[in-house]
Amino acid sequence: MIFWLPTILKNQSGFSDAKVGLLGAMPYVVALFAMLLNGWHSDKGRERRWHAAAPLLIAATGLLCLYLALMNGHLITIDGLVMWRQALSLTYHQSFAFVPPIWWGDVITTSSRGLGASLEYVPGLLALPWLSGQVPVPPASTYDLKLLYGDVLYVVAGAPVWAAITAVTAYLVFLTARVLGTSRHHALWAMAFFAIGSPAFAASRGDTPQPLVAFSWALCVYACLKYRESGRGRWLRVSAIGLLYGVLTRPLEGSMILPGVLVLLWPVWRRNRAIAGGQIAGWLIGVVATLLVNQARFGSPLEFGYGGSVAWSTPLWVGLPGALVSPGRGVLWEFPAIILSGIGTAALWRTGKRPEALALAGVPAVLLLEACQYFDWVGGWDWGFRFFQPALPLVAVLAGVGIPSLPKRLASWLPAALLAGGIIWNVPAVSTDVLAGYGAAYADPASNWRLDAYPPIGAWRFVNHIMPRSGSDSAGFDNVWFRASVRLGRATLIPFVILLAAALALARQALVADRRVAPQGGR
C-alpha cells in the first residue's frame, strides 16, 4: 500500500509532484528524528529501560494512526445510536431522557445499554459544545439514515474514541505479556495478534460496547499482575476501577472478570482478605450504580430495558460449533492466532504460573460458553462473533506467550501465517460498510455456515464503487475521509494518506527497535 500512496495522493488531491513528495515524506522524517533523538538521549543519560519503552509507545501511536485513517465516522447499530444519544442527553441536558426522543421502529426515550459506554463520550462532548447543533434531529416516525450517517459531532467526538480505546488496549496486551515474563519480541507478537489480527481491528471503527469491556478486562489483569510484582496498592485501586467500569458498561460480561481477578490475586489475598474485599467492593459499586441507573431510567432497579426477550436458549451443540468454526462467525476464522493460546496456557502452567493460566484461559472460556448459548448468539448486523470480543486481549496475551514453546521450524512461519489470516479477515471489515448488505445477509445462524459468509469472500459483492456518492452511500469505500470528500472535495483524502503513512512509518520504527533489543535477549 505504501508504494501507491503518492499516486493516490496525487490523483485525488491534484497537488504538484513536489507537494506530494513533501506530504508523503513528513511521517518518515518525523520518525527518523524521533528515533535519533531517542537513541542520543538514551546514550547521554545511560538509561535504557524507559528509552526502550518509548518505541513501544510509538507503536501504539502508530496503531492509533492506523485506526484513525480507517475510521468510518458513522454509527452502525441501534445499540451504538442509543448509547451515543444517552451521552448527548447526559452532557447537554443532564437527563437520562433523550432530548428529543428518537424513532427507530418505535419511539425510544432512553438508552437500555450500560451507562459506561455512554460516559466514554462525555469528555469529547464537553470539549466540543459548539458542535451540538450539528446533531441530526430525528423525524417523528420514519427511519432516517441521517441519525447514523449525518452526525458531524459523532465524527469528531465519538468515532475517534473507539480507535483510542482499541489502541490503548493493544498496549495493555503488550504490557501484560511482558509482566508474565515474555520477551519484548513475543510481547509485540501478542500486541499485533490483538491489534490487527483479531476482530478488535474491525471493532476499532464500531459502536458496540464490547471493546470497552475488553479494555476493562485487560486493565484488571494487568493491574493485578503489577500489584503482585510491585506490591503497590495503587494497582489494586486501578483493578477495582476496571471492575467498576466493566460492570457499568456490560453488567454480565463486566462481572465475569471478577473471578479471574480473585484467582490472580489468590497468592496474596489468602494472607490478607482485605485485598479481595477491595476488589469485590469495586464490583459492588458498579452493580449498585447500575441498579440506580435502572431505577432512574425505567422505574425499577431490576429492569434493564431489554424486556422479556433475553434468554440463553441456544443449545450448546448448536451455538458452540457456530461460534468456533462457522465461516461467518467462527472465532477460528476471524482470530486464527487463538490456536496458540492453548500452548501459552500450558506454558504458564508448566512454569508455575497457575493462577495466571487459570485466569487468562478460564475467563474467556466461560464467556465463550455463555455467549454461544445466548438466544441471538449471532449478534445481528455485525462482523464476526462480537460477544467474544471482551476476551480478545487475554487470548492474544496467551498466544504471544505460546510462541516460544513452538518447535523452531513452526515458530519461523506459523505466527506470521496466523497474523496474516487475521489481517485478511479484517480487510473487508475495515473497508466496507456492514450496512451495505453483508450485515442483513448473514444475520441468522444458518446463513453463517455458508462459505460466502466469510467476509473476504462475501463482503465485496456489496461494494459497487470506491468513492462514496453521498454522505449516506453504503456501497462505496466506508471511510470517513472518503465520505467527507462528497462535501469538502478530494483534499479530505490528505489526512487519510498522512495518517496511513504515519502508521506505517511508526510500525517500521517499532520493528527496528525490536531488532536492536532482540540480540540482547529480548528483555
C-alpha positions in Angstrom: 0.0 0.0 0.0 2.8 2.4 0.9 4.2 2.3 -2.6 0.9 3.5 -4.0 0.2 6.3 -1.5 2.0 9.1 -3.6 -0.1 8.1 -6.6 -3.3 8.1 -4.6 -2.5 11.5 -3.1 -1.6 12.9 -6.5 -4.7 11.7 -8.2 -7.1 12.6 -5.5 -5.7 16.0 -4.4 -4.3 17.4 -7.7 -1.2 18.7 -5.9 2.1 19.1 -7.7 4.7 16.4 -7.5 6.8 18.5 -5.1 3.9 18.9 -2.6 3.0 15.2 -2.9 6.6 14.3 -2.1 6.8 16.6 0.9 3.5 15.3 2.3 4.5 11.7 1.8 7.9 12.2 3.4 6.7 14.0 6.5 5.9 10.9 8.7 9.2 9.3 7.8 11.2 12.5 8.6 9.5 12.8 12.0 10.0 9.1 12.7 13.7 9.4 11.8 14.4 12.4 14.0 12.4 10.8 16.9 14.4 7.6 16.6 17.8 9.5 16.5 16.7 11.8 19.4 15.6 8.8 21.5 18.9 7.0 20.9 21.0 10.1 21.6 19.1 10.8 24.9 19.4 7.2 25.9 23.2 7.2 25.4 23.6 10.6 27.1 21.7 9.6 30.2 22.9 6.0 30.2 19.4 4.9 30.7 17.9 2.0 28.7 14.6 0.8 30.3 12.4 3.9 29.7 14.0 4.7 26.4 13.4 1.2 25.2 9.8 1.6 26.2 9.4 4.7 24.1 9.4 2.9 20.8 6.5 0.7 22.1 4.5 3.8 22.9 5.3 4.9 19.3 4.0 1.5 18.1 0.7 2.1 20.0 0.6 5.6 18.5 1.1 4.0 15.1 -1.9 1.8 15.7 -3.9 4.8 16.7 -2.9 6.5 13.4 -4.0 3.4 11.5 -7.3 3.2 13.2 -8.0 6.9 12.6 -7.0 6.5 9.0 -9.5 3.7 8.5 -12.2 5.2 10.7 -15.7 5.1 9.2 -17.0 8.1 11.1 -20.6 7.0 11.4 -22.8 4.9 13.7 -23.6 1.3 12.7 -26.1 -0.2 15.2 -29.1 0.8 17.1 -27.1 -0.1 20.3 -24.5 2.5 19.3 -27.1 5.1 18.4 -28.8 4.9 21.8 -25.5 4.9 23.7 -24.5 8.0 21.8 -27.8 9.7 22.3 -27.6 8.9 26.1 -24.2 10.7 26.2 -25.7 13.7 24.5 -28.7 13.9 26.9 -26.4 13.5 30.0 -23.9 16.1 28.8 -26.1 18.8 27.4 -29.4 18.2 29.2 -28.4 16.4 32.5 -31.1 13.9 31.9 -31.4 10.2 31.1 -34.3 11.0 28.8 -33.4 11.7 25.1 -34.0 15.3 24.0 -35.7 14.8 21.7 -36.7 11.1 21.6 -35.7 9.1 18.6 -37.7 6.8 16.4 -36.3 3.5 15.1 -39.2 1.1 14.6 -40.7 2.7 17.8 -40.2 5.7 20.0 -37.1 5.4 22.1 -36.8 7.8 25.0 -33.7 6.5 26.8 -30.9 4.0 26.5 -31.2 0.4 27.6 -27.4 -0.1 27.3 -24.8 0.1 30.1 -24.0 3.6 31.2 -20.3 3.1 30.9 -20.4 3.0 27.1 -22.1 6.4 27.1 -19.8 8.0 29.7 -16.8 7.4 27.4 -18.1 10.1 25.0 -18.6 12.8 27.7 -15.1 14.3 27.7 -15.3 14.9 23.9 -18.8 16.3 24.1 -17.7 18.7 26.9 -14.8 19.9 24.7 -16.9 20.5 21.6 -20.2 22.0 22.8 -20.4 24.4 19.8 -21.0 21.3 17.5 -24.1 20.2 19.4 -26.2 21.9 16.7 -24.8 19.5 14.1 -26.6 16.5 15.7 -29.5 15.4 13.4 -33.0 16.0 14.7 -34.9 12.7 14.4 -38.2 12.6 12.5 -41.4 11.6 14.2 -42.0 8.1 12.7 -39.6 7.4 9.9 -36.3 5.5 9.6 -33.8 8.3 8.9 -30.2 7.3 7.9 -29.0 10.7 8.9 -29.2 9.6 12.5 -26.4 7.1 11.6 -24.5 8.9 8.8 -25.2 12.6 9.3 -23.9 13.3 12.8 -20.9 15.6 12.5 -20.4 15.7 16.2 -20.1 11.9 16.3 -17.4 12.1 13.6 -15.1 14.3 15.8 -16.2 13.4 19.4 -17.5 9.8 19.1 -15.8 7.7 16.4 -12.2 8.5 17.5 -13.0 7.2 21.0 -13.2 3.7 19.7 -9.9 4.0 17.9 -8.2 5.2 21.1 -9.8 2.5 23.3 -8.5 -0.2 20.9 -5.0 1.3 20.7 -4.7 1.6 24.5 -6.0 -2.0 24.9 -3.4 -3.2 22.4 -0.7 -1.5 24.5 -2.1 -3.2 27.6 -1.8 -6.6 25.8 1.9 -5.9 25.3 2.5 -4.8 28.9 0.6 -7.8 30.3 2.7 -10.2 28.2 5.9 -8.5 29.5 4.8 -8.8 33.1 4.3 -12.5 32.5 7.9 -12.8 31.6 7.5 -12.9 27.8 10.3 -11.3 25.8 9.7 -8.0 24.1 9.7 -9.7 20.7 6.9 -12.1 21.6 5.0 -9.4 23.5 5.0 -7.4 20.3 3.6 -10.5 18.6 0.8 -10.6 21.2 0.1 -6.9 20.5 -0.1 -7.5 16.8 -2.3 -10.5 17.2 -4.8 -8.4 19.0 -4.5 -5.1 17.2 -4.6 -6.1 13.5 -5.0 -9.9 13.6 -8.3 -10.1 15.5 -11.8 -8.6 15.3 -10.5 -5.9 17.6 -9.3 -4.2 14.4 -12.8 -4.1 12.9 -14.2 -3.1 16.3 -11.9 0.0 16.4 -14.4 1.5 13.9 -17.6 0.2 15.5 -20.0 1.5 18.1 -20.9 -1.6 20.3 -19.7 -1.7 23.9 -17.7 -4.9 23.8 -14.4 -3.2 23.1 -14.8 -1.1 26.2 -15.4 -4.3 28.3 -12.2 -5.7 26.6 -10.3 -2.7 27.8 -11.7 -3.1 31.3 -10.7 -6.8 31.4 -7.2 -6.0 30.1 -6.8 -3.3 32.7 -7.9 -5.5 35.6 -5.5 -8.3 34.6 -2.5 -6.0 34.1 -3.1 -4.2 37.4 -3.4 -7.4 39.3 -0.1 -8.7 37.9 1.6 -5.4 38.6 0.4 -5.5 42.2 1.8 -9.0 42.6 5.1 -7.8 41.1 5.5 -4.5 42.9 3.2 -4.7 46.0 2.0 -1.1 45.3 -1.6 -0.5 46.5 -2.4 1.8 43.6 -2.6 -1.2 41.3 -5.4 -2.7 43.4 -7.3 0.6 43.0 -6.8 0.5 39.3 -8.1 -3.1 39.1 -11.1 -2.1 41.2 -11.9 0.8 38.9 -11.6 -1.5 35.9 -14.1 -3.8 37.5 -16.5 -1.0 38.3 -16.3 0.4 34.8 -16.7 -3.0 33.2 -19.9 -3.6 35.1 -21.2 -0.1 34.2 -20.6 -0.9 30.6 -22.0 -4.5 30.4 -23.1 -5.8 33.8 -22.9 -9.5 32.9 -19.6 -9.5 30.9 -18.1 -6.9 33.2 -18.8 -9.2 36.2 -17.1 -12.2 34.6 -13.6 -10.8 35.2 -14.1 -10.7 39.0 -13.4 -14.4 39.5 -10.3 -14.0 37.3 -9.1 -11.1 39.4 -9.6 -13.1 42.6 -7.7 -16.0 41.1 -4.8 -13.8 40.0 -4.6 -12.2 43.5 -5.0 -15.5 45.3 -1.3 -15.8 46.2 -1.6 -12.5 48.2 -5.2 -12.2 49.3 -5.2 -15.6 51.0 -2.9 -13.9 53.6 -4.8 -10.6 53.5 -8.5 -10.9 52.9 -8.9 -7.1 52.6 -7.3 -7.3 49.2 -10.1 -9.5 47.9 -12.6 -7.3 49.7 -11.4 -4.2 47.9 -11.9 -5.9 44.5 -15.4 -7.1 45.5 -16.2 -3.6 46.7 -15.3 -2.2 43.3 -17.6 -4.7 41.6 -20.4 -4.0 44.1 -20.2 -0.2 43.5 -20.6 -1.0 39.8 -23.6 -3.2 40.5 -25.3 -0.7 42.8 -24.7 2.2 40.3 -26.2 0.1 37.5 -29.3 -0.6 39.6 -29.7 3.0 40.5 -29.4 3.9 36.8 -32.1 1.3 36.0 -34.3 2.9 38.6 -33.8 6.4 37.1 -34.4 5.1 33.5 -37.2 2.6 33.9 -38.6 3.0 37.4 -37.3 -0.3 38.6 -33.7 -1.3 39.6 -34.2 -4.8 38.1 -35.5 -3.5 34.8 -32.6 -3.4 32.3 -34.6 -2.3 29.3 -34.4 -5.5 27.3 -38.0 -6.6 28.0 -38.6 -10.3 28.2 -36.7 -11.2 25.0 -33.4 -12.1 26.7 -32.7 -15.8 27.1 -29.9 -18.3 26.9 -31.9 -20.8 24.8 -29.4 -21.8 22.1 -28.3 -25.4 22.6 -24.6 -25.7 23.3 -24.2 -28.2 20.4 -25.6 -25.6 18.0 -24.1 -22.4 19.3 -20.6 -23.6 20.1 -19.7 -25.0 16.7 -21.2 -21.9 15.1 -19.1 -19.7 17.4 -15.9 -21.6 16.7 -15.9 -22.7 13.0 -18.8 -21.2 11.0 -17.4 -19.0 8.2 -19.4 -16.0 9.2 -19.0 -16.0 13.0 -16.3 -18.6 13.8 -13.5 -17.4 16.1 -11.0 -19.6 14.3 -11.7 -17.8 11.1 -11.6 -14.3 12.5 -8.8 -14.8 15.0 -6.5 -17.6 13.8 -3.9 -16.9 16.5 -6.3 -18.3 19.1 -4.8 -21.7 18.4 -1.6 -20.6 20.1 -3.5 -19.6 23.3 -3.7 -23.3 24.4 0.1 -23.6 24.0 0.5 -20.4 26.0 -1.8 -21.6 28.8 0.2 -24.9 29.0 3.5 -22.9 29.1 2.3 -20.8 32.0 1.1 -23.9 33.9 4.5 -25.6 33.4 6.4 -22.7 34.7 4.4 -22.5 37.9 2.2 -19.6 36.9 -1.0 -21.5 37.5 -3.2 -18.6 38.7 -2.3 -16.7 35.6 -3.1 -19.7 33.4 -6.4 -20.3 35.1 -7.5 -16.6 34.9 -6.3 -15.8 31.4 -7.8 -19.0 29.9 -10.7 -19.7 32.2 -12.5 -16.3 31.9 -12.5 -16.4 28.1 -13.7 -20.0 28.2 -16.6 -19.1 30.4 -17.5 -16.1 28.2 -17.4 -18.4 25.1 -19.8 -20.9 26.7 -22.1 -18.2 27.9 -22.2 -16.2 24.6 -22.8 -19.2 22.3 -25.9 -20.1 24.3 -27.4 -16.6 24.0 -30.7 -16.7 22.0 -29.2 -14.3 19.4 -25.6 -15.5 19.6 -25.0 -14.3 16.0 -25.3 -10.7 17.3 -27.3 -9.2 14.5 -25.7 -7.0 11.8 -22.0 -7.1 12.6 -18.6 -8.5 11.8 -17.7 -11.8 13.5 -18.7 -13.1 16.9 -18.8 -9.8 18.7 -19.9 -11.2 22.1 -16.5 -12.8 22.4 -14.6 -9.5 21.9 -14.1 -8.8 25.7 -11.8 -11.9 25.8 -9.6 -11.0 22.8 -6.9 -9.2 24.9 -6.5 -12.1 27.2 -6.4 -14.7 24.4 -3.8 -12.5 22.5 -1.6 -12.5 25.5 -1.7 -16.3 25.8 -1.0 -16.5 22.1 2.1 -14.4 22.5 3.2 -16.4 25.5 2.8 -19.6 23.5 5.2 -18.7 20.6 8.4 -19.6 22.4 7.1 -23.1 23.0 6.7 -23.8 19.3 9.2 -26.0 17.6 11.8 -23.9 15.8 10.6 -24.6 12.3 7.0 -23.8 13.2 8.0 -20.6 15.1 9.7 -19.3 12.0 6.5 -19.1 10.0 3.3 -20.1 11.9 2.8 -16.8 13.9 3.2 -14.8 10.7 0.8 -17.0 8.9 -1.8 -16.8 11.7 -1.4 -13.0 11.8 -1.8 -12.8 8.1 -5.0 -14.9 8.3 -6.4 -12.4 10.8 -5.5 -9.4 8.7 -7.1 -11.0 5.6 -10.3 -11.4 7.6 -10.2 -7.8 8.7 -9.6 -6.2 5.3 -13.2 -6.1 4.2 -14.3 -5.4 7.8 -12.3 -2.1 7.8 -13.0 -1.0 4.3 -16.7 -1.9 3.5 -19.9 -0.9 5.2 -21.7 -3.7 7.1 -24.9 -1.9 6.4 -24.5 -2.2 2.6 -25.9 -5.7 2.7 -23.4 -8.0 4.4 -25.0 -7.5 7.8 -28.5 -8.3 6.7 -27.4 -11.2 4.5 -25.7 -13.1 7.4 -27.8 -12.1 10.4 -29.2 -15.5 11.1 -27.4 -18.7 12.3 -28.0 -20.8 9.1 -26.6 -18.2 6.7 -23.3 -18.0 8.7 -22.5 -21.6 7.7 -22.3 -20.7 4.0 -18.7 -20.2 2.8 -19.6 -16.8 1.4 -20.3 -15.6 4.9 -16.5 -15.4 5.3 -16.1 -11.7 4.9 -13.1 -11.8 2.4 -15.4 -13.8 0.1 -18.9 -12.4 0.8 -18.4 -8.7 1.7 -17.1 -7.5 -1.6 -20.3 -8.1 -3.6 -21.9 -5.2 -1.8 -19.3 -2.7 -2.9 -20.1 -1.0 -6.2 -17.6 1.8 -6.4 -14.7 3.3 -4.5 -15.7 7.0 -3.8 -19.0 7.4 -1.9 -21.6 9.4 -3.9 -23.4 10.8 -0.9 -23.0 11.1 2.9 -25.1 8.0 3.4 -23.8 5.9 0.5 -23.0 2.5 1.9 -21.9 0.9 -1.4 -18.5 2.7 -1.6 -15.3 2.6 0.4 -16.5 3.0 4.0 -14.1 5.6 5.2 -14.7 9.0 6.9 -12.1 10.8 4.8 -13.5 9.4 1.6 -17.1 10.2 2.7 -16.1 13.8 3.6 -14.9 14.3 0.1 -18.6 14.4 -1.0 -19.0 17.8 0.7 -15.5 19.1 1.1 -13.7 17.9 -2.0 -10.8 15.5 -2.6 -8.5 17.4 -0.3 -10.1 15.4 2.6 -8.1 12.4 1.4 -4.8 14.1 2.5 -5.4 13.3 6.3 -6.1 9.7 5.3 -2.8 9.4 3.4 -0.8 11.1 6.1 -2.3 9.0 8.9 -1.7 5.8 7.0 1.9 6.8 6.1 2.5 7.7 9.7 1.1 4.4 10.9 3.5 2.5 8.6 6.5 4.7 9.5 5.9 4.2 13.2 5.4 0.5 12.8 8.7 0.3 11.0 10.4 2.2 13.8 9.0 -0.2 16.4 10.3 -3.2 14.4 13.7 -1.6 14.1 13.8 -1.0 17.8 12.7 -4.6 18.4 15.6 -6.0 16.3 18.0 -3.9 18.2 16.8 -5.3 21.5 16.5 -8.9 20.4 20.2 -9.7 20.2 20.5 -8.7 23.9 17.9 -11.3 24.9 14.7 -9.5 24.1 14.4 -8.0 27.6 
